[in-house]
């Protein structure tokens, strides 16, 4: 699964042949979660409130890029949070 971005120990990954809704995987240590790209809600997993807040902040800044990547199935790196 390609890593789209990394920041603050969080890895954002996307697997293009997966099911809808459009989503990405976030991994932070032992925490794993699936985030809906359109709603930025946690679909599945167990992320701490801090991790989820950082992930949602990042995803809101890059939501359009993430949707385009999901639709085109063309991988690209996206900068992390500063």
Secondary structure, 3 states (H helix, E strand, C coil): CEEEEEECCEEEEECCCCCCCCEEEEEECCEEEEEECCCCCEEEEECCHHHHHHHHHHHHHCHHHHHHHHHHCCCCCCCCCC
